[in-house]
Amino acid sequence: MDAWLRAARDAVARESGVPASELELSADDEQLLLRAARIAAHDSDDRTNAPLLCYLLGLAAGKGGASLEAVAGAVRPKAD
């Protein structure tokens, strides 16, 4: 996680009351979200869908209890 993203995580943690340690992104999660964003942007031909899909994946993983990998699998092309 780069310095900008770490600072953003810390700001979100302060505002939400969620400990920053619970908002830590693993290298695998970073890559998964970047792949999902790429899929959203390319498949929909609308780059603005990329952050919205990542938000939906995070909501689903957080509220549904499934892993981020599992919920991302719902939108991953079968050949990816």
SEFIZA-3560 file (N, C-alpha, C; in Angstrom, 3 decimals):
REM SEFIZA-3560
<numar><xx>0.864</xx><yy>-1.175</yy><zz>0.000</zz><atom>N</atom></numar>
<numar><xx>0.000</xx><yy>0.000</yy><zz>0.000</zz><atom>CA</atom></numar>
<numar><xx>0.905</xx><yy>1.229</yy><zz>0.000</zz><atom>C</atom></numar>
<numar><xx>0.651</xx><yy>2.132</yy><zz>-0.930</zz><atom>N</atom></numar>
<numar><xx>1.503</xx><yy>3.315</yy><zz>-1.017</zz><atom>CA</atom></numar>
<numar><xx>1.111</xx><yy>4.355</yy><zz>0.030</zz><atom>C</atom></numar>
<numar><xx>1.943</xx><yy>5.380</yy><zz>0.142</zz><atom>N</atom></numar>
<numar><xx>1.757</xx><yy>6.388</yy><zz>1.200</zz><atom>CA</atom></numar>
<numar><xx>0.411</xx><yy>7.105</yy><zz>1.072</zz><atom>C</atom></numar>
<numar><xx>-0.001</xx><yy>7.437</yy><zz>-0.163</zz><atom>N</atom></numar>
<numar><xx>-1.277</xx><yy>8.144</yy><zz>-0.336</zz><atom>CA</atom></numar>
<numar><xx>-2.441</xx><yy>7.277</yy><zz>0.135</zz><atom>C</atom></numar>
<numar><xx>-2.443</xx><yy>6.015</yy><zz>-0.265</zz><atom>N</atom></numar>
<numar><xx>-3.537</xx><yy>5.121</yy><zz>0.111</zz><atom>CA</atom></numar>
<numar><xx>-3.525</xx><yy>4.846</yy><zz>1.612</zz><atom>C</atom></numar>
<numar><xx>-2.346</xx><yy>4.735</yy><zz>2.197</zz><atom>N</atom></numar>
<numar><xx>-2.239</xx><yy>4.539</yy><zz>3.646</zz><atom>CA</atom></numar>
<numar><xx>-2.810</xx><yy>5.741</yy><zz>4.397</zz><atom>C</atom></numar>
<numar><xx>-2.516</xx><yy>6.957</yy><zz>3.915</zz><atom>N</atom></numar>
<numar><xx>-3.063</xx><yy>8.167</yy><zz>4.543</zz><atom>CA</atom></numar>
<numar><xx>-4.581</xx><yy>8.219</yy><zz>4.382</zz><atom>C</atom></numar>
<numar><xx>-5.082</xx><yy>7.817</yy><zz>3.217</zz><atom>N</atom></numar>
<numar><xx>-6.535</xx><yy>7.784</yy><zz>3.000</zz><atom>CA</atom></numar>
<numar><xx>-7.182</xx><yy>6.759</yy><zz>3.920</zz><atom>C</atom></numar>
<numar><xx>-6.571</xx><yy>5.581</yy><zz>4.053</zz><atom>N</atom></numar>
<numar><xx>-7.084</xx><yy>4.557</yy><zz>4.971</zz><atom>CA</atom></numar>
<numar><xx>-7.160</xx><yy>5.087</yy><zz>6.395</zz><atom>C</atom></numar>
<numar><xx>-6.108</xx><yy>5.780</yy><zz>6.817</zz><atom>N</atom></numar>
<numar><xx>-6.076</xx><yy>6.315</yy><zz>8.180</zz><atom>CA</atom></numar>
<numar><xx>-7.160</xx><yy>7.365</yy><zz>8.387</zz><atom>C</atom></numar>
<numar><xx>-7.393</xx><yy>8.204</yy><zz>7.383</zz><atom>N</atom></numar>
<numar><xx>-8.451</xx><yy>9.221</yy><zz>7.480</zz><atom>CA</atom></numar>
<numar><xx>-9.827</xx><yy>8.563</yy><zz>7.547</zz><atom>C</atom></numar>
<numar><xx>-10.034</xx><yy>7.536</yy><zz>6.727</zz><atom>N</atom></numar>
<numar><xx>-11.308</xx><yy>6.806</yy><zz>6.738</zz><atom>CA</atom></numar>
<numar><xx>-11.495</xx><yy>6.124</yy><zz>8.098</zz><atom>C</atom></numar>
<numar><xx>-10.432</xx><yy>5.564</yy><zz>8.628</zz><atom>N</atom></numar>
<numar><xx>-10.503</xx><yy>4.909</yy><zz>9.933</zz><atom>CA</atom></numar>
<numar><xx>-10.904</xx><yy>5.902</yy><zz>11.022</zz><atom>C</atom></numar>
<numar><xx>-10.283</xx><yy>7.071</yy><zz>11.014</zz><atom>N</atom></numar>
<numar><xx>-10.620</xx><yy>8.086</yy><zz>12.024</zz><atom>CA</atom></numar>
<numar><xx>-12.088</xx><yy>8.494</yy><zz>11.915</zz><atom>C</atom></numar>
<numar><xx>-12.537</xx><yy>8.747</yy><zz>10.702</zz><atom>N</atom></numar>
<numar><xx>-13.909</xx><yy>9.223</yy><zz>10.499</zz><atom>CA</atom></numar>
<numar><xx>-14.948</xx><yy>8.158</yy><zz>10.833</zz><atom>C</atom></numar>
<numar><xx>-14.637</xx><yy>6.907</yy><zz>10.511</zz><atom>N</atom></numar>
<numar><xx>-15.616</xx><yy>5.831</yy><zz>10.687</zz><atom>CA</atom></numar>
<numar><xx>-15.562</xx><yy>5.172</yy><zz>12.055</zz><atom>C</atom></numar>
<numar><xx>-14.453</xx><yy>5.343</yy><zz>12.742</zz><atom>N</atom></numar>
<numar><xx>-14.291</xx><yy>4.656</yy><zz>14.022</zz><atom>CA</atom></numar>
<numar><xx>-13.851</xx><yy>3.207</yy><zz>13.864</zz><atom>C</atom></numar>
<numar><xx>-13.571</xx><yy>2.793</yy><zz>12.636</zz><atom>N</atom></numar>
<numar><xx>-13.067</xx><yy>1.443</yy><zz>12.370</zz><atom>CA</atom></numar>
<numar><xx>-11.552</xx><yy>1.481</yy><zz>12.503</zz><atom>C</atom></numar>
<numar><xx>-10.968</xx><yy>0.573</yy><zz>13.274</zz><atom>N</atom></numar>
<numar><xx>-9.512</xx><yy>0.577</yy><zz>13.398</zz><atom>CA</atom></numar>
<numar><xx>-8.831</xx><yy>0.433</yy><zz>12.039</zz><atom>C</atom></numar>
<numar><xx>-7.761</xx><yy>1.186</yy><zz>11.829</zz><atom>N</atom></numar>
<numar><xx>-7.035</xx><yy>1.141</yy><zz>10.556</zz><atom>CA</atom></numar>
<numar><xx>-6.578</xx><yy>-0.277</yy><zz>10.234</zz><atom>C</atom></numar>
<numar><xx>-6.260</xx><yy>-1.047</yy><zz>11.246</zz><atom>N</atom></numar>
<numar><xx>-5.808</xx><yy>-2.425</yy><zz>11.011</zz><atom>CA</atom></numar>
<numar><xx>-6.894</xx><yy>-3.272</yy><zz>10.343</zz><atom>C</atom></numar>
<numar><xx>-8.142</xx><yy>-2.920</yy><zz>10.549</zz><atom>N</atom></numar>
<numar><xx>-9.247</xx><yy>-3.653</yy><zz>9.923</zz><atom>CA</atom></numar>
<numar><xx>-9.488</xx><yy>-3.200</yy><zz>8.484</zz><atom>C</atom></numar>
<numar><xx>-8.844</xx><yy>-2.122</yy><zz>8.075</zz><atom>N</atom></numar>
<numar><xx>-8.987</xx><yy>-1.604</yy><zz>6.718</zz><atom>CA</atom></numar>
<numar><xx>-7.741</xx><yy>-1.875</yy><zz>5.878</zz><atom>C</atom></numar>
<numar><xx>-6.877</xx><yy>-2.704</yy><zz>6.388</zz><atom>N</atom></numar>
<numar><xx>-5.626</xx><yy>-3.028</yy><zz>5.687</zz><atom>CA</atom></numar>
<numar><xx>-5.932</xx><yy>-3.855</yy><zz>4.442</zz><atom>C</atom></numar>
<numar><xx>-5.332</xx><yy>-3.478</yy><zz>3.321</zz><atom>N</atom></numar>
<numar><xx>-5.465</xx><yy>-4.237</yy><zz>2.081</zz><atom>CA</atom></numar>
<numar><xx>-4.217</xx><yy>-5.090</yy><zz>1.893</zz><atom>C</atom></numar>
<numar><xx>-4.419</xx><yy>-6.370</yy><zz>1.695</zz><atom>N</atom></numar>
<numar><xx>-3.268</xx><yy>-7.232</yy><zz>1.378</zz><atom>CA</atom></numar>
<numar><xx>-2.867</xx><yy>-6.983</yy><zz>-0.074</zz><atom>C</atom></numar>
<numar><xx>-1.681</xx><yy>-7.408</yy><zz>-0.429</zz><atom>N</atom></numar>
<numar><xx>-1.234</xx><yy>-7.277</yy><zz>-1.818</zz><atom>CA</atom></numar>
<numar><xx>-2.177</xx><yy>-8.045</yy><zz>-2.741</zz><atom>C</atom></numar>
<numar><xx>-2.659</xx><yy>-9.201</yy><zz>-2.290</zz><atom>N</atom></numar>
<numar><xx>-3.602</xx><yy>-9.988</yy><zz>-3.097</zz><atom>CA</atom></numar>
<numar><xx>-4.917</xx><yy>-9.236</yy><zz>-3.290</zz><atom>C</atom></numar>
<numar><xx>-5.430</xx><yy>-8.612</yy><zz>-2.222</zz><atom>N</atom></numar>
<numar><xx>-6.675</xx><yy>-7.847</yy><zz>-2.341</zz><atom>CA</atom></numar>
<numar><xx>-6.501</xx><yy>-6.647</yy><zz>-3.264</zz><atom>C</atom></numar>
<numar><xx>-5.352</xx><yy>-5.991</yy><zz>-3.182</zz><atom>N</atom></numar>
<numar><xx>-5.084</xx><yy>-4.864</yy><zz>-4.075</zz><atom>CA</atom></numar>
<numar><xx>-5.146</xx><yy>-5.314</yy><zz>-5.528</zz><atom>C</atom></numar>
<numar><xx>-4.489</xx><yy>-6.419</yy><zz>-5.836</zz><atom>N</atom></numar>
<numar><xx>-4.471</xx><yy>-6.928</yy><zz>-7.208</zz><atom>CA</atom></numar>
<numar><xx>-5.861</xx><yy>-7.372</yy><zz>-7.652</zz><atom>C</atom></numar>
<numar><xx>-6.602</xx><yy>-8.015</yy><zz>-6.765</zz><atom>N</atom></numar>
<numar><xx>-7.955</xx><yy>-8.453</yy><zz>-7.085</zz><atom>CA</atom></numar>
<numar><xx>-8.846</xx><yy>-7.263</yy><zz>-7.414</zz><atom>C</atom></numar>
<numar><xx>-8.771</xx><yy>-6.210</yy><zz>-6.609</zz><atom>N</atom></numar>
<numar><xx>-9.595</xx><yy>-5.027</yy><zz>-6.851</zz><atom>CA</atom></numar>
<numar><xx>-9.179</xx><yy>-4.310</yy><zz>-8.128</zz><atom>C</atom></numar>
<numar><xx>-7.887</xx><yy>-4.263</yy><zz>-8.398</zz><atom>N</atom></numar>
<numar><xx>-7.435</xx><yy>-3.641</yy><zz>-9.643</zz><atom>CA</atom></numar>
<numar><xx>-7.901</xx><yy>-4.431</yy><zz>-10.861</zz><atom>C</atom></numar>
<numar><xx>-7.886</xx><yy>-5.765</yy><zz>-10.768</zz><atom>N</atom></numar>
<numar><xx>-8.408</xx><yy>-6.592</yy><zz>-11.865</zz><atom>CA</atom></numar>
<numar><xx>-9.906</xx><yy>-6.374</yy><zz>-12.038</zz><atom>C</atom></numar>
<numar><xx>-10.640</xx><yy>-6.304</yy><zz>-10.922</zz><atom>N</atom></numar>
<numar><xx>-12.089</xx><yy>-6.076</yy><zz>-10.991</zz><atom>CA</atom></numar>
<numar><xx>-12.379</xx><yy>-4.709</yy><zz>-11.609</zz><atom>C</atom></numar>
<numar><xx>-11.602</xx><yy>-3.706</yy><zz>-11.240</zz><atom>N</atom></numar>
<numar><xx>-11.792</xx><yy>-2.371</yy><zz>-11.815</zz><atom>CA</atom></numar>
<numar><xx>-11.526</xx><yy>-2.387</yy><zz>-13.313</zz><atom>C</atom></numar>
<numar><xx>-10.501</xx><yy>-3.122</yy><zz>-13.725</zz><atom>N</atom></numar>
<numar><xx>-10.200</xx><yy>-3.236</yy><zz>-15.155</zz><atom>CA</atom></numar>
<numar><xx>-11.356</xx><yy>-3.902</yy><zz>-15.897</zz><atom>C</atom></numar>
<numar><xx>-11.887</xx><yy>-4.968</yy><zz>-15.324</zz><atom>N</atom></numar>
<numar><xx>-13.019</xx><yy>-5.671</yy><zz>-15.939</zz><atom>CA</atom></numar>
<numar><xx>-14.205</xx><yy>-4.730</yy><zz>-16.085</zz><atom>C</atom></numar>
<numar><xx>-14.522</xx><yy>-4.002</yy><zz>-15.022</zz><atom>N</atom></numar>
<numar><xx>-15.667</xx><yy>-3.086</yy><zz>-15.067</zz><atom>CA</atom></numar>
<numar><xx>-15.482</xx><yy>-2.016</yy><zz>-16.129</zz><atom>C</atom></numar>
<numar><xx>-14.307</xx><yy>-1.441</yy><zz>-16.191</zz><atom>N</atom></numar>
<numar><xx>-14.053</xx><yy>-0.361</yy><zz>-17.146</zz><atom>CA</atom></numar>
<numar><xx>-14.101</xx><yy>-0.865</yy><zz>-18.583</zz><atom>C</atom></numar>
<numar><xx>-13.500</xx><yy>-2.010</yy><zz>-18.823</zz><atom>N</atom></numar>
<numar><xx>-13.426</xx><yy>-2.514</yy><zz>-20.200</zz><atom>CA</atom></numar>
<numar><xx>-14.731</xx><yy>-3.151</yy><zz>-20.654</zz><atom>C</atom></numar>
<numar><xx>-15.323</xx><yy>-3.971</yy><zz>-19.811</zz><atom>N</atom></numar>
<numar><xx>-16.549</xx><yy>-4.675</yy><zz>-20.217</zz><atom>CA</atom></numar>
<numar><xx>-17.737</xx><yy>-3.737</yy><zz>-20.381</zz><atom>C</atom></numar>
<numar><xx>-17.762</xx><yy>-2.678</yy><zz>-19.589</zz><atom>N</atom></numar>
<numar><xx>-18.901</xx><yy>-1.757</yy><zz>-19.662</zz><atom>CA</atom></numar>
<numar><xx>-18.630</xx><yy>-0.571</yy><zz>-20.586</zz><atom>C</atom></numar>
<numar><xx>-17.369</xx><yy>-0.410</yy><zz>-21.006</zz><atom>N</atom></numar>
<numar><xx>-16.952</xx><yy>0.772</yy><zz>-21.775</zz><atom>CA</atom></numar>
<numar><xx>-17.223</xx><yy>2.076</yy><zz>-21.036</zz><atom>C</atom></numar>
<numar><xx>-17.209</xx><yy>2.010</yy><zz>-19.713</zz><atom>N</atom></numar>
<numar><xx>-17.428</xx><yy>3.198</yy><zz>-18.884</zz><atom>CA</atom></numar>
<numar><xx>-16.523</xx><yy>3.099</yy><zz>-17.663</zz><atom>C</atom></numar>
<numar><xx>-15.449</xx><yy>3.880</yy><zz>-17.656</zz><atom>N</atom></numar>
<numar><xx>-14.479</xx><yy>3.823</yy><zz>-16.552</zz><atom>CA</atom></numar>
<numar><xx>-15.094</xx><yy>4.130</yy><zz>-15.207</zz><atom>C</atom></numar>
<numar><xx>-16.173</xx><yy>4.896</yy><zz>-15.173</zz><atom>N</atom></numar>
<numar><xx>-16.766</xx><yy>5.236</yy><zz>-13.876</zz><atom>CA</atom></numar>
<numar><xx>-17.365</xx><yy>4.020</yy><zz>-13.179</zz><atom>C</atom></numar>
<numar><xx>-17.577</xx><yy>2.935</yy><zz>-13.900</zz><atom>N</atom></numar>
<numar><xx>-18.087</xx><yy>1.721</yy><zz>-13.261</zz><atom>CA</atom></numar>
<numar><xx>-17.021</xx><yy>1.025</yy><zz>-12.417</zz><atom>C</atom></numar>
<numar><xx>-15.750</xx><yy>1.314</yy><zz>-12.661</zz><atom>N</atom></numar>
<numar><xx>-14.671</xx><yy>0.644</yy><zz>-11.934</zz><atom>CA</atom></numar>
<numar><xx>-14.726</xx><yy>0.894</yy><zz>-10.427</zz><atom>C</atom></numar>
<numar><xx>-14.753</xx><yy>2.148</yy><zz>-9.971</zz><atom>N</atom></numar>
<numar><xx>-14.811</xx><yy>2.342</yy><zz>-8.517</zz><atom>CA</atom></numar>
<numar><xx>-16.142</xx><yy>1.894</yy><zz>-7.931</zz><atom>C</atom></numar>
<numar><xx>-17.197</xx><yy>1.997</yy><zz>-8.710</zz><atom>N</atom></numar>
<numar><xx>-18.501</xx><yy>1.576</yy><zz>-8.200</zz><atom>CA</atom></numar>
<numar><xx>-18.554</xx><yy>0.064</yy><zz>-8.008</zz><atom>C</atom></numar>
<numar><xx>-17.974</xx><yy>-0.693</yy><zz>-8.939</zz><atom>N</atom></numar>
<numar><xx>-17.918</xx><yy>-2.143</yy><zz>-8.767</zz><atom>CA</atom></numar>
<numar><xx>-17.072</xx><yy>-2.501</yy><zz>-7.555</zz><atom>C</atom></numar>
<numar><xx>-15.933</xx><yy>-1.839</yy><zz>-7.384</zz><atom>N</atom></numar>
<numar><xx>-15.084</xx><yy>-2.130</yy><zz>-6.225</zz><atom>CA</atom></numar>
<numar><xx>-15.822</xx><yy>-1.842</yy><zz>-4.922</zz><atom>C</atom></numar>
<numar><xx>-16.592</xx><yy>-0.789</yy><zz>-4.904</zz><atom>N</atom></numar>
<numar><xx>-17.404</xx><yy>-0.476</yy><zz>-3.725</zz><atom>CA</atom></numar>
<numar><xx>-18.426</xx><yy>-1.582</yy><zz>-3.479</zz><atom>C</atom></numar>
<numar><xx>-19.117</xx><yy>-2.017</yy><zz>-4.531</zz><atom>N</atom></numar>
<numar><xx>-20.096</xx><yy>-3.097</yy><zz>-4.382</zz><atom>CA</atom></numar>
<numar><xx>-19.444</xx><yy>-4.382</yy><zz>-3.875</zz><atom>C</atom></numar>
<numar><xx>-18.266</xx><yy>-4.701</yy><zz>-4.392</zz><atom>N</atom></numar>
<numar><xx>-17.560</xx><yy>-5.894</yy><zz>-3.926</zz><atom>CA</atom></numar>
<numar><xx>-17.236</xx><yy>-5.783</yy><zz>-2.439</zz><atom>C</atom></numar>
<numar><xx>-16.763</xx><yy>-4.609</yy><zz>-2.020</zz><atom>N</atom></numar>
<numar><xx>-16.452</xx><yy>-4.408</yy><zz>-0.607</zz><atom>CA</atom></numar>
<numar><xx>-17.681</xx><yy>-4.508</yy><zz>0.278</zz><atom>C</atom></numar>
<numar><xx>-18.782</xx><yy>-3.915</yy><zz>-0.173</zz><atom>N</atom></numar>
<numar><xx>-20.032</xx><yy>-4.026</yy><zz>0.585</zz><atom>CA</atom></numar>
<numar><xx>-20.463</xx><yy>-5.477</yy><zz>0.721</zz><atom>C</atom></numar>
<numar><xx>-20.448</xx><yy>-6.196</yy><zz>-0.395</zz><atom>N</atom></numar>
<numar><xx>-20.890</xx><yy>-7.586</yy><zz>-0.377</zz><atom>CA</atom></numar>
<numar><xx>-20.010</xx><yy>-8.441</yy><zz>0.529</zz><atom>C</atom></numar>
<numar><xx>-18.702</xx><yy>-8.230</yy><zz>0.442</zz><atom>N</atom></numar>
<numar><xx>-17.790</xx><yy>-9.005</yy><zz>1.277</zz><atom>CA</atom></numar>
<numar><xx>-17.970</xx><yy>-8.656</yy><zz>2.752</zz><atom>C</atom></numar>
<numar><xx>-18.162</xx><yy>-7.373</yy><zz>3.031</zz><atom>N</atom></numar>
<numar><xx>-18.303</xx><yy>-6.945</yy><zz>4.424</zz><atom>CA</atom></numar>
<numar><xx>-19.624</xx><yy>-7.328</yy><zz>5.052</zz><atom>C</atom></numar>
<numar><xx>-20.689</xx><yy>-7.231</yy><zz>4.298</zz><atom>N</atom></numar>
<numar><xx>-22.016</xx><yy>-7.495</yy><zz>4.857</zz><atom>CA</atom></numar>
<numar><xx>-22.438</xx><yy>-8.939</yy><zz>4.705</zz><atom>C</atom></numar>
<numar><xx>-21.972</xx><yy>-9.586</yy><zz>3.651</zz><atom>N</atom></numar>
<numar><xx>-22.409</xx><yy>-10.950</yy><zz>3.391</zz><atom>CA</atom></numar>
<numar><xx>-21.548</xx><yy>-12.011</yy><zz>4.039</zz><atom>C</atom></numar>
<numar><xx>-20.349</xx><yy>-11.641</yy><zz>4.415</zz><atom>N</atom></numar>
<numar><xx>-19.466</xx><yy>-12.598</yy><zz>5.068</zz><atom>CA</atom></numar>
<numar><xx>-18.646</xx><yy>-13.444</yy><zz>4.105</zz><atom>C</atom></numar>
<numar><xx>-18.872</xx><yy>-13.312</yy><zz>2.795</zz><atom>N</atom></numar>
<numar><xx>-18.052</xx><yy>-14.039</yy><zz>1.822</zz><atom>CA</atom></numar>
<numar><xx>-16.723</xx><yy>-13.314</yy><zz>1.670</zz><atom>C</atom></numar>
<numar><xx>-15.735</xx><yy>-14.028</yy><zz>1.181</zz><atom>N</atom></numar>
<numar><xx>-14.435</xx><yy>-13.395</yy><zz>0.963</zz><atom>CA</atom></numar>
<numar><xx>-14.506</xx><yy>-12.461</yy><zz>-0.235</zz><atom>C</atom></numar>
<numar><xx>-13.594</xx><yy>-11.522</yy><zz>-0.270</zz><atom>N</atom></numar>
<numar><xx>-13.508</xx><yy>-10.618</yy><zz>-1.414</zz><atom>CA</atom></numar>
<numar><xx>-13.259</xx><yy>-11.418</yy><zz>-2.686</zz><atom>C</atom></numar>
<numar><xx>-12.424</xx><yy>-12.423</yy><zz>-2.604</zz><atom>N</atom></numar>
<numar><xx>-12.139</xx><yy>-13.290</yy><zz>-3.762</zz><atom>CA</atom></numar>
<numar><xx>-13.425</xx><yy>-13.952</yy><zz>-4.261</zz><atom>C</atom></numar>
<numar><xx>-14.250</xx><yy>-14.422</yy><zz>-3.357</zz><atom>N</atom></numar>
<numar><xx>-15.491</xx><yy>-15.098</yy><zz>-3.762</zz><atom>CA</atom></numar>
<numar><xx>-16.454</xx><yy>-14.145</yy><zz>-4.449</zz><atom>C</atom></numar>
<numar><xx>-16.655</xx><yy>-12.961</yy><zz>-3.884</zz><atom>N</atom></numar>
<numar><xx>-17.618</xx><yy>-12.039</yy><zz>-4.504</zz><atom>CA</atom></numar>
<numar><xx>-17.070</xx><yy>-11.498</yy><zz>-5.815</zz><atom>C</atom></numar>
<numar><xx>-15.755</xx><yy>-11.322</yy><zz>-5.922</zz><atom>N</atom></numar>
<numar><xx>-15.169</xx><yy>-10.852</yy><zz>-7.184</zz><atom>CA</atom></numar>
<numar><xx>-15.333</xx><yy>-11.913</yy><zz>-8.270</zz><atom>C</atom></numar>
<numar><xx>-15.385</xx><yy>-13.158</yy><zz>-7.887</zz><atom>N</atom></numar>
<numar><xx>-15.574</xx><yy>-14.229</yy><zz>-8.849</zz><atom>CA</atom></numar>
<numar><xx>-16.883</xx><yy>-14.124</yy><zz>-9.601</zz><atom>C</atom></numar>
<numar><xx>-17.846</xx><yy>-13.429</yy><zz>-9.019</zz><atom>N</atom></numar>
<numar><xx>-19.148</xx><yy>-13.268</yy><zz>-9.677</zz><atom>CA</atom></numar>
<numar><xx>-19.052</xx><yy>-12.435</yy><zz>-10.944</zz><atom>C</atom></numar>
<numar><xx>-18.061</xx><yy>-11.567</yy><zz>-11.045</zz><atom>N</atom></numar>
<numar><xx>-17.936</xx><yy>-10.705</yy><zz>-12.215</zz><atom>CA</atom></numar>
<numar><xx>-16.692</xx><yy>-10.993</yy><zz>-13.043</zz><atom>C</atom></numar>
<numar><xx>-15.899</xx><yy>-11.947</yy><zz>-12.606</zz><atom>N</atom></numar>
<numar><xx>-14.677</xx><yy>-12.279</yy><zz>-13.328</zz><atom>CA</atom></numar>
<numar><xx>-15.027</xx><yy>-13.105</yy><zz>-14.555</zz><atom>C</atom></numar>
<numar><xx>-14.491</xx><yy>-12.718</yy><zz>-15.702</zz><atom>N</atom></numar>
<numar><xx>-14.717</xx><yy>-13.546</yy><zz>-16.894</zz><atom>CA</atom></numar>
<numar><xx>-14.157</xx><yy>-14.948</yy><zz>-16.647</zz><atom>C</atom></numar>
<numar><xx>-14.784</xx><yy>-15.920</yy><zz>-17.182</zz><atom>N</atom></numar>
<numar><xx>-14.377</xx><yy>-17.311</yy><zz>-16.939</zz><atom>CA</atom></numar>
<numar><xx>-12.958</xx><yy>-17.595</yy><zz>-17.425</zz><atom>C</atom></numar>
<numar><xx>-12.478</xx><yy>-16.845</yy><zz>-18.421</zz><atom>N</atom></numar>
<numar><xx>-11.126</xx><yy>-17.063</yy><zz>-18.949</zz><atom>CA</atom></numar>
<numar><xx>-10.067</xx><yy>-16.290</yy><zz>-18.171</zz><atom>C</atom></numar>
<numar><xx>-10.454</xx><yy>-15.428</yy><zz>-17.224</zz><atom>N</atom></numar>
<numar><xx>-9.499</xx><yy>-14.582</yy><zz>-16.491</zz><atom>CA</atom></numar>
<numar><xx>-8.815</xx><yy>-15.355</yy><zz>-15.390</zz><atom>C</atom></numar>
//
